[in-house]
Amino acid sequence: MSMSPEQDDAAIQNAAKKAASGLAAGRPRTAVAQDLVADGWSQEEAHALVASVEDARQEISSSGGRSAVRGWMFWIGLLVVFNLLSWLFGWPIFLF
């Protein structure tokens, strides 16, 4: 695929979206890669892209819940500490 860098980036993004939607629909990796081959990708590039998209999907699904909980716990803890310091030092500002 010989394209300009902008076209190449757009082609990679479109292919990654297509691979992600195919994998999310439950299609096998080989079938998703064959769709990319039909769009003009080489066999190796298509399989590499599908594998990287699948790895990214698995990483996001395995860490998504934990990172969100940690984020909320951090902000709640920060709020409690700030309110405690406000009470201890007599600051007129309290966050609820």
C-alpha positions as CSV (number, residue, x, y, z in Angstrom):
1,M,0.0,0.0,0.0
2,S,1.9,3.0,-1.2
3,M,0.2,6.2,0.1
4,S,1.0,9.5,1.6
5,P,1.4,9.5,5.4
6,E,-2.0,11.1,5.9
7,Q,-3.7,8.5,3.7
8,D,-1.7,5.8,5.4
9,D,-2.8,6.9,8.9
10,A,-6.4,7.1,7.8
11,A,-6.2,3.7,6.2
12,I,-4.7,2.2,9.3
13,Q,-7.4,3.8,11.5
14,N,-10.2,2.6,9.2
15,A,-8.7,-0.9,9.2
16,A,-8.3,-1.0,13.0
17,K,-12.0,0.1,13.4
18,K,-13.1,-2.5,10.9
19,A,-11.0,-5.2,12.8
20,A,-12.3,-4.0,16.2
21,S,-16.0,-4.2,15.0
22,G,-15.5,-7.6,13.5
23,L,-13.8,-9.0,16.6
24,A,-16.5,-7.4,18.8
25,A,-19.2,-9.1,16.7
26,G,-17.5,-12.4,17.5
27,R,-15.9,-13.1,14.1
28,P,-12.8,-15.2,14.1
29,R,-9.4,-13.5,13.8
30,T,-8.7,-15.2,10.5
31,A,-12.0,-14.0,9.0
32,V,-11.4,-10.4,10.1
33,A,-7.8,-10.6,8.6
34,Q,-9.2,-11.9,5.3
35,D,-11.5,-8.9,5.1
36,L,-8.5,-6.7,5.4
37,V,-6.6,-8.7,2.8
38,A,-9.6,-8.2,0.5
39,D,-9.2,-4.4,1.1
40,G,-5.6,-4.6,-0.2
41,W,-3.6,-5.3,2.9
42,S,-0.9,-8.0,2.8
43,Q,-1.6,-11.2,4.7
44,E,1.2,-10.5,7.2
45,E,0.1,-6.9,7.8
46,A,-3.6,-7.9,8.2
47,H,-2.8,-10.6,10.7
48,A,-0.5,-8.3,12.7
49,L,-3.1,-5.5,12.8
50,V,-5.9,-7.9,13.9
51,A,-3.6,-9.4,16.6
52,S,-2.7,-5.9,17.9
53,V,-6.4,-4.8,17.9
54,E,-7.4,-8.0,19.8
55,D,-4.6,-7.5,22.3
56,A,-5.7,-3.8,22.9
57,R,-9.3,-4.9,23.3
58,Q,-8.3,-7.5,25.9
59,E,-6.1,-5.1,27.8
60,I,-8.9,-2.5,27.9
61,S,-11.5,-5.0,29.0
62,S,-9.2,-6.5,31.7
63,S,-8.1,-3.2,33.2
64,G,-11.1,-1.0,32.6
65,G,-13.0,-1.6,35.7
66,R,-10.0,-1.5,38.1
67,S,-8.7,1.8,36.8
68,A,-12.1,3.4,37.1
69,V,-12.5,2.3,40.7
70,R,-9.0,3.5,41.5
71,G,-9.8,6.9,40.0
72,W,-13.0,7.3,42.0
73,M,-11.3,6.1,45.2
74,F,-8.5,8.6,44.7
75,W,-11.0,11.5,44.3
76,I,-13.1,10.5,47.2
77,G,-10.0,10.1,49.4
78,L,-8.8,13.5,48.3
79,L,-12.2,15.1,49.1
80,V,-12.2,13.5,52.6
81,V,-8.6,14.6,53.3
82,F,-9.4,18.2,52.2
83,N,-12.5,18.4,54.3
84,L,-10.6,17.0,57.3
85,L,-7.9,19.6,56.9
86,S,-10.5,22.3,56.6
87,W,-12.1,21.2,59.8
88,L,-8.8,20.9,61.7
89,F,-7.4,24.2,60.6
90,G,-10.7,26.1,60.7
91,W,-10.7,26.9,57.0
92,P,-14.1,28.2,55.8
93,I,-14.1,26.0,52.7
94,F,-15.7,22.5,52.7
95,L,-16.3,20.4,49.6
96,F,-19.2,17.9,49.7
